Structure formats: C-alpha cells, structure tokens
Amino acid sequence: MAERKRPRRTRERIVETSLVMFNRLGEPNVTTADIADEMGISPGNLYYHFRNKDEIVGELFAALERRLDALLDPRVSGVVDVEDLWLFLHLLFEAMWDYRSFTAISTRYCPAAAS
C-alpha cells in the first residue's frame, strides 16, 4: 500500500507561493490579494495566517536564514577537498537563486544592508 503524503498546510503553501511570485514579479509588485488569488483562497484565509505582507517576508527571511545557517555551520560544512568545496558552492548558489528576489527586498526592509 502506497504511503500517503501529508497534505501541505495552507501557511506553508502561502510562503511557497509568495516566494515564487516575488521571484517572478518582484516583491513590490505582489500584493496579499495577488497571493490569495494565485492560490485560489480567500484573502481572509491568507490573513488568518499572516496579518500582512511584511509577515510573509519575515517568514521567508527566517527560512533563508535557517537554510544558510545549516549550510554555513562549520561542524557540518567542513570543506575537506575540492569536491566538498564544489558541493558547498553549488548549495550556496542554489540557495541564493531560490531567494533571488531578496537582494532587492533586503535593501527595502533592512536599510543598513543598502550601505
């Protein structure tokens, strides 16, 4: 018997959809109504999980931070040889690509990052 996958929760889907839309359209061009419409849910359902777009951005920043922390943890990412370095760089650039819209977002939400 095939194992059933746990259905993705709405909060997780909001975060994933937001990241895709931010990367495709640019964060300033995406509203919470756009995200809800893309997902086929009501704006009220989205607001049940996140009060505003800033909270979604904060959740995405936290996810990126967790991903980079795990990658940069010296106990885990100890580079031993060239292949390890190649894998490390590949994973780092993959994370940067997945969160590419955050270059622009970071300067808007964190003014110190712009200087």
N, C-alpha and C positions, 0 to 999 in steps of 0.2 A: 504494500500500500504506500502510495507516494506521501511524503511528508508535506503537510500544509504550511505554506509560508505565513508568517504573522502579517496581517494587513498593516500597511504603513498608516501611522496615525496622522490626523489632519495637521497637527502642529509641524511634524516632520515634512509633510508634503508642502506646507506653506513655505518653509525655509528653503527646500529644494527648488520649488518653482520660482521663488524670489531670486535666488542666485542665478538661475538660467535666464530669467528676464533681465536682471541687472547687467549680466554679461552681454546679452544680445542687444538691449536697447539703451543701456546706461541708466544707472540708478536714479538720476534726477528726472528721467522721462517715464518712470514707472510709479504708479500710484497703488495704494492698497486696493482700490476698486479694480484696477487692471489685474492685480494678482488674483483676487477673488474670481473675476471673470474668466481668467485663464484656467483656473482650477474647476470652474463650474460650481462654486459655492457662493453663498450669500456674503456680502460684506460683514454682516453681523456675526457670521460664523468665524470669519477671519479675526474680527475684533474681540471675539471671545478668547482667542489665543494670544493676540498681540494688540496692545492699545493703539499702536501707530507704527508707521514705517521705521522710525528710529529703533524701536524694539526689535524689529526683524533684522535690521542692520547690525545691531548689537549681538544678536544671536549668531549671525554669520561671522562676525569678528571673533566671537568666542570659539566657534567651530574651527576657523582658520588657526587661531592661536593654539588650540589643542592639537591640531594636525602638525603644526610646526614644532611645538614643544616635544611631541613624540619623536619627530624626525631629528631634532637637534639635541636630544638627550644624549650626553656623552657616554652614558652607560650602555646605550643601545646602538648608537651610530658610530662607534669607534671605527674609524677608517684604518684598514689594515693594508690594503693593496689597491692597485689601480681599478680593479673590478668593483671593489667596495666604494671607491670614490665615484666611479661612473654611476653606480646604483644610487648613491646618495644624491648626486646632482640631478639625476633623472627624476627621483621622487620630489626633490625640491622644486624643480621647474614644473613638474606636473601640478603641484600644489599652487604654484604661482599662476599657472594657466587657469586652473579651476576657479580661482578667486581674482581673475584679472581685472574685474571692474573695481576692485578695492584700491587700486592705485589712485583713482580719482576720488573715490569715496573717502579715503583716509585723509586727504587734504581738506575735505569739506567738514568732516566730523572731528578731526584732530588737527587744528590749525598749526600746532607745533611741528607736525610732520611735513608741512609745506616749506618750512625754512631750513 
